[in-house]
Amino acid sequence: MNSITPLSELRDKIDDIDRQILQLINQRASCAMQVAKTKVALGEQGTFYRPDRESLVLRRIKELNPGPLPDQTAVRFFRELMSSCLALEKPLDVAYLGPEGTFTQQAVLKHFGNAVKAVPEATINDIFSTVENGGCQFGVVPVENSTEGVISYTFDRFLVSPLNICGEVEIQIHHNLMAKDADRSLIKEIFSHQQSLAQCRQWLEKNFSNVKLRAVSSNAEAARLASITQDSAAVAGRPAAELYNLEILEKNIEDESNNTTRFIIIGKQTSASTGHDKTSLVVSTGNQPGALHKILEPFAKLGIGLLHIESRPSRQGLWEYVFFIDIEGHSEDERVAKALDILKDSVSMLKLLGSYPRSVL
């Protein structure tokens, strides 16, 4: 019969491990501060955040993780550690679609960790403008939802912006019905973002077919309105309910259980190749036969995977379109560089939006 280790002995062991972990964490923080001093001495200015370096570290953590902690937990722990260490070097200001409590804010914290300063902006345009003008080093904007498709305005804004895509992050979206009063029969109006109303369309039609649905600028704004408007409710995420002291009446009311939104990180920085990258670009061919074939042919011939393609009106001429494209690889990779070189000779416009690490989680 196996002997059972006394609880006191196990707790003493845990206390000793905690002491060692704390010591090592602070050693890492001290090393990070030395890195900052070295960068300054070498004349480096601006942000010390490097999306390619962070991605490589987090991927290595996944490879080294022996368990029993799952990879996702290990990566989250190290992301927060890196976030705190970076804040000791030079804190980051990151703009997001506000107000506080939105899914975009969740995306900021998932990608950058909780040690950044998250700065709420009223619109996607304001996020771009703030980063362009140097008010924040980075911004986070939604680009695509698995249920409702692309966020068109984000794509359109890239046509006139000098910013790069520096990274990406995905958030699984769970919508909740929330209100001040638990009595559903009192609800006469439901606030939410237009995309969220669409993502919960079937549930809302089944349960609140006679209630007015009102689209507002964000889910957090919907929660705020529900907190001050009589006989109303909101569809939003759990953080918004906590922020505005609302009671969650129904959880996970989205029509698709795998409802996910992809966000991109925008900034003035470029990322080096990591071996696990995406490249985003926008091209235009004008109104000519076989336009799409001319765009895709170089990638097919060189064996480069096409991840996404989206067409948008160019606003330059009738029936002329621009194509937003995501491909596998980095613009510095030999095959990708060759494909882009071939492509630029067969299109009227090619703009590289950025090469960046693929989302780790």
C-alpha positions in Angstrom: 0.0 0.0 0.0 1.4 3.4 -1.1 2.1 5.9 1.7 0.3 9.2 1.6 2.5 12.3 1.8 1.4 14.5 4.7 -0.3 17.8 3.7 2.1 19.8 5.8 5.1 18.4 3.8 3.4 19.1 0.5 2.6 22.7 1.5 6.1 23.3 2.6 7.3 22.0 -0.8 4.9 24.3 -2.6 6.0 27.3 -0.5 9.7 26.5 -1.4 8.8 26.3 -5.1 6.9 29.6 -4.9 10.0 31.2 -3.4 12.1 29.9 -6.3 9.6 31.0 -8.9 9.4 34.5 -7.5 13.2 34.8 -7.4 13.4 33.6 -11.0 10.7 36.0 -12.1 12.5 39.0 -10.6 15.7 37.8 -12.2 14.0 37.9 -15.6 12.6 41.3 -14.9 16.0 42.6 -14.0 17.4 41.1 -17.2 14.6 42.8 -19.2 15.6 46.2 -17.7 19.2 45.6 -18.7 18.0 44.9 -22.2 16.2 48.3 -22.2 19.4 50.1 -21.0 21.4 48.3 -23.8 18.9 49.3 -26.4 19.0 53.0 -25.3 22.8 52.9 -25.3 22.8 51.6 -28.8 20.6 54.5 -29.9 17.3 52.6 -30.2 14.2 54.8 -29.7 10.5 54.3 -29.7 8.8 51.1 -28.4 10.8 48.2 -27.2 8.0 45.8 -28.0 8.9 43.3 -30.7 6.0 41.1 -32.0 8.3 38.7 -33.7 10.4 38.2 -30.6 7.4 37.7 -28.4 5.9 35.2 -30.8 9.1 33.1 -30.9 9.3 33.1 -27.1 5.7 32.0 -26.7 6.0 29.3 -29.3 9.1 28.0 -27.6 7.2 27.8 -24.3 4.6 25.6 -26.0 7.3 23.3 -27.3 9.0 23.1 -23.9 5.9 22.7 -21.8 5.9 19.1 -20.4 2.5 19.5 -18.6 0.4 18.9 -16.6 -0.5 22.5 -17.2 -2.1 22.9 -20.7 -0.2 24.9 -23.3 -2.8 27.6 -23.3 -2.3 28.2 -19.5 1.5 28.2 -19.8 1.4 30.7 -22.7 -1.0 33.0 -20.8 1.3 33.0 -17.8 4.4 33.9 -19.8 2.5 36.5 -21.8 1.6 38.3 -18.6 5.1 37.9 -17.4 6.5 39.4 -20.6 3.9 42.2 -20.4 5.0 43.2 -16.9 8.6 43.0 -17.8 8.0 45.2 -20.9 6.2 47.8 -18.7 9.4 48.0 -16.6 11.3 48.9 -19.7 8.8 51.2 -21.4 5.0 51.0 -20.9 2.9 50.5 -24.1 -0.2 52.6 -25.0 -2.6 50.6 -27.1 -5.8 52.1 -28.6 -8.9 50.0 -28.9 -12.6 50.4 -29.8 -14.2 51.6 -26.6 -15.7 52.2 -24.2 -14.3 50.0 -21.5 -15.7 46.5 -21.5 -15.7 45.8 -25.3 -14.4 42.6 -27.0 -11.7 44.7 -28.6 -10.4 45.5 -25.1 -10.4 41.8 -24.4 -8.3 41.3 -27.5 -5.8 44.0 -26.3 -5.3 42.2 -23.0 -5.1 38.8 -24.6 -2.4 39.9 -27.0 -0.4 42.4 -24.9 -1.2 41.4 -21.4 -2.6 43.4 -18.5 0.4 45.7 -18.0 -0.3 47.8 -21.0 -2.3 51.1 -20.9 -5.5 50.4 -22.9 -6.8 53.6 -24.4 -10.4 53.6 -25.5 -11.4 55.3 -28.8 -14.9 56.0 -30.2 -14.4 54.6 -33.7 -12.1 52.5 -35.8 -11.1 55.6 -37.7 -10.1 57.2 -34.3 -7.9 54.2 -33.5 -6.0 54.5 -36.8 -5.7 58.3 -36.4 -4.4 58.0 -32.8 -1.6 55.5 -33.9 -0.8 57.5 -37.0 -0.4 60.7 -34.9 1.8 59.0 -32.2 -0.8 59.1 -29.5 -0.5 55.4 -29.0 2.2 53.0 -30.2 -0.3 50.4 -31.3 -4.0 49.9 -32.0 -6.3 46.9 -32.1 -9.1 46.8 -34.6 -11.6 44.0 -35.5 -11.2 42.7 -39.1 -13.3 39.5 -39.4 -16.0 37.5 -37.7 -16.5 33.8 -38.3 -20.3 34.3 -38.5 -20.9 37.7 -40.1 -17.8 38.0 -42.3 -15.4 41.0 -42.6 -15.6 44.4 -41.0 -15.5 46.5 -44.2 -14.5 49.8 -42.6 -11.3 48.3 -41.3 -10.3 47.2 -44.8 -11.3 50.5 -46.3 -9.2 52.5 -43.8 -6.1 50.6 -44.8 -6.3 52.1 -48.3 -5.3 55.5 -47.0 -3.3 54.6 -43.9 0.5 54.3 -43.7 0.3 51.9 -40.7 1.4 48.3 -40.8 -0.3 45.1 -39.5 2.0 44.0 -36.7 0.1 41.0 -35.4 -3.2 39.2 -34.9 -5.3 37.8 -32.1 -8.5 35.8 -32.1 -11.3 36.0 -29.4 -14.0 33.5 -29.0 -17.2 35.6 -28.7 -19.8 34.8 -26.2 -22.8 37.1 -26.0 -25.0 37.4 -23.0 -28.4 39.1 -22.3 -28.1 41.4 -19.4 -30.3 44.0 -17.6 -30.8 45.8 -14.3 -34.0 43.9 -13.5 -34.2 40.1 -13.7 -37.8 40.2 -14.9 -37.6 39.6 -18.7 -41.2 40.5 -19.2 -40.3 44.2 -18.5 -37.8 44.4 -21.4 -39.1 46.7 -24.2 -35.8 47.5 -25.9 -32.5 45.7 -26.4 -29.2 47.5 -27.1 -26.2 46.0 -28.9 -23.7 46.5 -31.7 -25.1 45.8 -35.1 -22.7 42.8 -35.6 -23.7 41.3 -32.2 -27.4 41.7 -33.0 -26.7 39.8 -36.3 -24.7 37.1 -34.5 -27.7 36.5 -32.1 -30.5 37.0 -34.6 -32.1 33.6 -34.3 -32.1 33.6 -30.5 -33.5 37.1 -30.3 -36.3 36.3 -32.9 -37.2 33.2 -30.9 -37.2 34.9 -27.4 -37.9 38.6 -28.0 -39.6 38.9 -31.4 -41.8 41.8 -30.2 -39.0 43.8 -28.6 -37.2 46.7 -30.3 -33.6 46.0 -31.2 -31.4 49.1 -31.2 -27.9 49.1 -32.8 -25.3 51.3 -31.0 -21.6 51.9 -31.3 -20.3 49.1 -29.2 -21.5 46.3 -26.8 -20.0 48.2 -23.8 -22.1 51.3 -24.8 -25.1 49.0 -25.0 -24.5 47.8 -21.4 -24.0 51.4 -20.3 -27.4 52.4 -21.9 -29.1 49.4 -20.3 -27.8 50.5 -16.9 -29.5 53.9 -17.2 -32.6 53.1 -19.4 -35.7 51.8 -17.9 -37.2 48.5 -19.2 -34.2 47.8 -21.4 -31.5 45.2 -21.8 -28.2 44.7 -23.6 -26.4 42.0 -25.5 -22.7 42.1 -24.6 -19.8 40.3 -23.0 -19.4 39.4 -19.3 -16.9 42.2 -18.6 -19.5 44.8 -19.7 -22.0 43.3 -17.2 -19.5 43.5 -14.4 -18.5 47.1 -15.3 -22.1 48.4 -15.4 -23.5 46.2 -12.6 -26.0 44.4 -14.8 -27.4 40.9 -14.1 -26.8 38.3 -16.8 -30.2 36.9 -17.6 -29.0 34.4 -20.3 -25.5 33.2 -21.2 -24.0 32.4 -24.6 -27.0 33.4 -26.8 -24.9 33.6 -30.0 -26.4 31.5 -32.8 -23.0 29.8 -33.6 -21.1 28.2 -30.8 -17.8 28.7 -32.5 -18.4 32.4 -33.0 -14.9 34.0 -33.2 -13.6 37.4 -34.1 -10.2 38.1 -35.5 -8.5 41.3 -34.6 -5.3 42.8 -36.0 -2.6 44.9 -34.4 -1.7 48.1 -36.2 1.4 50.2 -35.7 4.4 51.8 -37.4 6.6 48.8 -36.6 7.6 46.0 -38.9 8.2 42.4 -37.8 11.1 40.1 -38.8 10.4 36.6 -40.1 9.6 34.0 -37.5 8.8 31.0 -39.7 5.2 31.1 -38.6 4.0 34.3 -40.4 1.2 35.8 -42.5 1.5 38.5 -45.1 -1.4 40.9 -45.9 -1.6 43.0 -49.0 -4.0 44.9 -51.1 -3.9 44.9 -54.9 -5.9 46.4 -57.8 -5.9 45.4 -61.4 -8.5 47.8 -62.8 -11.5 46.5 -64.8 -10.0 43.9 -67.0 -10.7 40.2 -68.0 -8.9 37.6 -65.9 -8.0 40.0 -63.2 -8.3 37.6 -60.3 -6.4 34.9 -62.2 -3.5 37.3 -62.7 -3.4 38.1 -58.9 -3.5 34.5 -57.8 -1.2 32.8 -60.4 2.2 33.8 -58.9 1.2 32.4 -55.5 -0.1 29.1 -57.0 3.0 28.6 -59.1 5.3 29.1 -56.2 3.3 27.0 -53.8 2.3 29.8 -51.4 -0.9 29.1 -49.5 -3.8 31.6 -49.9 -5.4 32.2 -46.5 -8.0 34.8 -47.3 -9.2 37.0 -50.1 -11.8 39.8 -50.0 -12.9 42.2 -52.7 -14.0 45.8 -52.1 -15.1 48.6 -54.5 -12.1 50.7 -55.3 -14.2 53.9 -55.3 -12.0 55.0 -58.2 -14.1 53.8 -61.1 -17.3 52.0 -61.9 -17.0 48.2 -61.3 -13.3 48.5 -60.3 -12.3 46.5 -57.2 -9.4 46.1 -54.9 -8.5 42.8 -53.4 -7.3 42.3 -49.8 -5.3 39.1 -49.6 -3.7 37.1 -46.7 -1.0 34.6 -47.7 1.3 32.2 -45.8 4.8 33.3 -45.1 6.8 36.6 -44.7 7.6 39.1 -47.4 11.3 38.5 -46.6 10.9 34.8 -47.4 12.4 33.9 -50.8 9.3 32.4 -52.4 7.0 35.2 -51.1 9.4 37.9 -52.2 9.6 36.4 -55.6 5.8 36.1 -55.9 5.3 39.7 -54.9 8.0 40.8 -57.4 6.1 39.0 -60.2 2.7 40.3 -59.1 3.7 44.0 -59.0 4.3 43.9 -62.8 0.8 42.6 -63.6 -1.3 44.9 -61.3 -2.0 48.6 -61.3 -1.5 48.9 -57.5 0.1 46.7 -54.8 0.4 47.8 -51.2 2.0 45.6 -48.6 0.0 45.9 -45.4 2.4 43.9 -43.3 4.1 40.6 -42.5 3.5 39.5 -39.0 3.5 36.4 -36.7 0.5 34.2 -36.8 -1.6 34.0 -33.6 0.0 31.7 -31.0 -3.3 30.8 -29.4 
